[in-house]
């Protein structure tokens, strides 16, 4: 019953936010600059939440998320620009190919742990980037020109679906299996939980939604280049998850929104942006080692203990 209320409450809130923003766009209160910030915010939320399921829920340290984003971006761009497919089909195609890439990478690499897994995922991301860098069919180093097809509606629907799927996965039996791996993988394995299976499932789902974010990103700008999806992009996504709190979905969302706004207002000072990123991370690690939200969700802030009350 509580989960049902949370689900419908989230949907109502999402509809209200969409209606308000769409009304402001239709009324001319938000120009293209602010619309672009909102779309970029949605993309970053999708990236943060999709990495959250890998690092925050399953406890697997991956720093190759930009590689899956690149797969989604380029595959969707090929679908629309080369094959003439509709954007929605291109987004689904890019997400599916990204999920398959996550499956192929996850099966051999997720047997590794800690630093070794991080190095393996980083290697995959670099392989993807260099591959697109040397393929003339997608423009090579010069990049690929893409028609601007992304709208606020596409971006917002992508965010809502991403959050709903990953939140429901986390609360399911599979999600509890992933959480047990995060807490103690040896104990989980001893209790009969197929740890490799759950890690691969979480990795594949995260890759799928990273592909969705990549597809929406590709059609929000007029050109995509391999240099966009380098190690620093993976690091940016990692910051969202760490700053928000490892294990907190709402924390990842809050961090993505906050850092998107910071980046937008400091766009003309990239050096200052990275300094602020570093200072924020240092402060958080010193005073909030578990992140802004830790493993808690924002809904827990509105729950109050019932003392002396009668049961209904």
C-alpha positions in Angstrom: 0.0 0.0 0.0 2.8 2.4 0.9 4.6 1.6 -2.3 1.4 2.2 -4.3 1.0 5.6 -2.6 4.6 6.5 -3.4 4.2 5.5 -7.0 1.1 7.5 -7.6 2.5 10.4 -5.6 5.6 10.5 -7.8 3.4 10.4 -10.9 1.2 13.3 -9.7 4.3 15.3 -8.8 5.9 14.6 -12.2 2.7 15.6 -14.1 2.5 18.9 -12.1 6.2 19.7 -12.8 5.7 18.9 -16.5 2.5 20.9 -16.8 4.1 24.0 -15.1 7.3 23.9 -17.2 5.4 23.2 -20.4 3.1 26.1 -19.6 6.0 28.4 -19.1 7.6 27.3 -22.4 4.4 27.7 -24.3 3.9 31.1 -22.7 7.3 32.3 -23.7 8.6 32.6 -20.1 11.4 30.2 -20.8 13.6 30.9 -23.8 15.9 28.4 -25.6 18.7 28.9 -23.1 16.7 27.9 -20.1 15.0 25.1 -22.1 18.5 23.8 -22.9 19.4 23.9 -19.2 16.3 21.9 -18.3 17.1 19.3 -21.0 20.7 19.0 -19.8 19.4 18.6 -16.3 17.2 15.7 -17.3 20.1 14.1 -19.2 22.4 14.4 -16.1 19.6 13.0 -13.8 19.3 9.9 -16.1 23.1 9.4 -16.1 23.3 9.8 -12.4 20.4 7.4 -11.6 21.6 4.8 -14.1 25.1 4.8 -12.5 23.4 4.8 -9.1 22.1 1.3 -9.7 25.6 0.1 -10.4 27.6 1.8 -7.7 25.0 2.9 -5.1 22.8 -0.3 -5.1 25.1 -3.1 -6.2 28.4 -1.6 -4.9 30.4 -2.1 -8.2 32.9 0.7 -8.9 32.5 1.6 -12.6 34.1 4.6 -14.2 33.2 3.7 -17.8 29.6 5.1 -17.9 30.5 7.6 -20.6 31.2 4.7 -22.9 27.6 3.5 -22.8 26.4 7.0 -23.2 28.5 7.3 -26.3 27.1 4.0 -27.8 23.5 5.4 -27.3 24.4 8.7 -28.7 26.1 7.4 -31.9 23.7 4.6 -32.6 20.7 6.9 -32.3 22.4 9.5 -34.4 23.0 6.9 -37.1 19.4 5.8 -36.9 18.0 9.3 -37.5 20.6 10.8 -39.8 21.6 7.8 -41.9 18.6 5.5 -41.7 15.9 8.2 -41.4 14.2 6.6 -38.4 11.9 8.5 -36.0 13.6 9.8 -32.8 11.6 7.6 -30.5 12.8 4.5 -32.4 16.4 5.8 -32.5 16.3 6.3 -28.7 15.1 2.7 -28.1 17.6 1.3 -30.6 20.5 3.3 -28.9 19.4 2.1 -25.5 19.1 -1.5 -26.5 22.6 -1.6 -28.2 24.0 0.1 -25.1 22.4 -2.6 -22.9 23.9 -5.3 -25.1 27.3 -3.6 -24.8 26.8 -3.5 -21.0 25.9 -7.2 -21.0 29.0 -8.1 -23.1 31.3 -6.1 -21.0 29.6 -7.1 -17.7 29.8 -10.9 -18.0 33.6 -11.0 -18.1 34.5 -7.9 -16.0 32.0 -8.1 -13.2 33.9 -11.1 -11.8 36.5 -8.5 -10.9 36.3 -6.3 -7.8 37.3 -2.8 -6.7 40.1 -1.1 -8.6 40.4 -3.9 -11.1 36.7 -3.5 -12.2 37.2 0.3 -12.4 40.2 -0.2 -14.7 38.3 -2.7 -16.9 35.3 -0.4 -17.3 37.5 2.6 -18.0 39.3 0.6 -20.7 36.0 -0.2 -22.3 35.0 3.4 -22.4 38.3 4.4 -24.0 38.0 1.6 -26.6 34.5 2.9 -27.5 35.8 6.5 -27.8 38.8 5.6 -29.9 36.6 3.4 -32.1 34.2 6.3 -32.9 37.3 8.5 -33.3 38.6 6.4 -36.2 35.3 5.5 -38.0 34.7 8.0 -40.9 31.1 6.8 -41.3 30.3 8.8 -38.1 32.5 11.7 -38.8 35.7 10.5 -37.1 37.5 13.1 -35.0 35.5 16.0 -36.6 32.3 14.6 -35.1 28.9 13.8 -36.5 26.3 16.5 -37.4 22.9 15.6 -35.8 19.6 17.4 -36.2 18.2 19.0 -33.1 15.1 16.8 -32.3 15.2 16.6 -28.5 12.4 18.5 -26.7 11.6 19.1 -23.1 8.9 16.4 -23.3 11.3 13.7 -24.5 13.8 14.5 -21.8 11.3 14.7 -19.0 9.6 11.4 -20.0 13.0 9.8 -20.1 13.7 10.9 -16.6 10.4 9.7 -15.2 10.7 6.3 -16.8 14.3 6.0 -15.6 13.5 6.8 -12.0 10.4 4.6 -12.0 12.1 1.5 -13.4 15.2 1.8 -11.2 13.2 2.6 -8.1 10.9 -0.4 -8.6 13.9 -2.6 -9.4 15.6 -1.5 -6.1 12.5 -2.4 -4.1 12.1 -5.8 -5.8 13.6 -9.1 -4.9 16.3 -8.5 -7.5 17.1 -5.1 -5.9 17.4 -6.7 -2.5 19.8 -9.2 -4.0 21.9 -6.4 -5.4 21.9 -4.6 -2.0 23.1 -7.7 -0.3 26.0 -7.9 -2.7 26.8 -4.2 -1.8 26.7 -4.9 1.9 28.8 -8.2 1.9 29.3 -10.1 -1.4 30.9 -13.1 0.3 28.0 -13.5 2.7 25.5 -13.1 -0.1 27.3 -15.7 -2.1 27.4 -18.0 0.9 23.6 -17.6 1.3 23.1 -18.9 -2.3 22.6 -15.6 -4.1 23.9 -15.7 -7.7 26.1 -12.6 -7.3 27.5 -12.5 -10.8 23.9 -12.7 -12.2 22.6 -9.8 -10.2 25.7 -7.7 -10.9 25.3 -8.3 -14.7 21.6 -7.4 -14.5 22.2 -4.2 -12.7 25.0 -3.3 -15.0 22.8 -4.0 -18.1 20.0 -1.9 -16.8 22.3 1.0 -16.0 23.8 0.7 -19.5 20.4 0.8 -21.0 19.4 4.1 -19.4 22.9 5.6 -20.1 22.1 4.8 -23.7 18.8 6.6 -23.4 20.6 9.7 -22.0 23.2 9.5 -24.7 20.5 9.4 -27.4 18.7 12.4 -26.0 22.0 14.2 -25.6 23.0 13.5 -29.2 19.8 15.2 -30.5 20.0 18.1 -28.2 23.2 19.5 -29.8 24.0 19.9 -33.5 27.2 17.8 -33.3 28.6 15.0 -31.3 32.3 14.3 -31.0 34.2 11.4 -29.4 36.1 13.8 -27.1 32.8 14.5 -25.4 32.7 11.0 -24.0 36.1 10.8 -22.4 37.2 9.9 -18.9 36.2 13.3 -17.5 32.6 12.7 -18.5 32.6 9.4 -16.6 34.1 11.3 -13.6 31.3 14.0 -13.8 28.7 11.3 -13.6 30.5 9.6 -10.7 30.5 12.9 -8.9 26.7 13.1 -9.1 26.4 9.7 -7.4 29.1 10.3 -4.7 27.8 13.8 -3.9 24.2 12.7 -3.6 25.1 9.7 -1.4 26.0 6.1 -2.4 22.7 4.2 -2.1 20.3 7.2 -2.4 18.4 7.6 -5.6 16.9 10.9 -4.6 20.4 12.0 -3.5 21.7 11.3 -7.1 18.8 13.4 -8.5 19.5 16.3 -6.2 23.2 16.3 -6.9 22.6 16.2 -10.7 20.3 19.1 -10.5 22.6 21.1 -8.3 25.7 20.5 -10.3 23.9 21.2 -13.6 22.9 24.6 -12.4 26.4 25.3 -11.2 27.8 24.3 -14.6 25.3 26.4 -16.4 26.1 29.6 -14.5 29.8 28.9 -14.7 29.9 27.9 -18.3 32.2 30.7 -19.2 34.6 29.8 -16.5 35.4 26.0 -16.9 38.4 26.2 -14.7 36.3 27.7 -11.9 33.7 24.9 -12.4 36.3 22.2 -11.8 37.6 24.0 -8.8 34.1 24.2 -7.3 33.6 20.5 -8.1 36.8 19.6 -6.2 36.0 21.9 -3.2 32.5 20.5 -2.9 33.8 16.9 -3.0 36.4 17.6 -0.4 33.9 19.2 1.9 31.4 16.4 1.5 34.0 13.7 2.1 35.2 15.5 5.2 31.8 16.3 6.8 29.4 13.9 5.0 31.4 10.8 4.0 28.2 9.0 3.0 27.1 11.9 0.7 24.3 14.4 1.0 21.6 11.8 1.6 23.7 8.8 2.5 21.6 5.7 1.9 18.3 7.5 2.8 15.7 8.8 0.4 14.1 12.2 0.5 10.7 10.6 1.5 12.3 9.5 4.8 12.5 13.2 5.8 8.8 13.5 5.8 8.2 10.4 8.0 7.6 11.1 11.7 7.6 8.5 14.4 4.2 7.7 16.0 4.6 7.8 19.8 1.6 7.1 22.0 -0.7 7.0 19.0 -3.3 4.3 18.4 -3.2 1.8 15.6 -5.8 2.2 13.0 
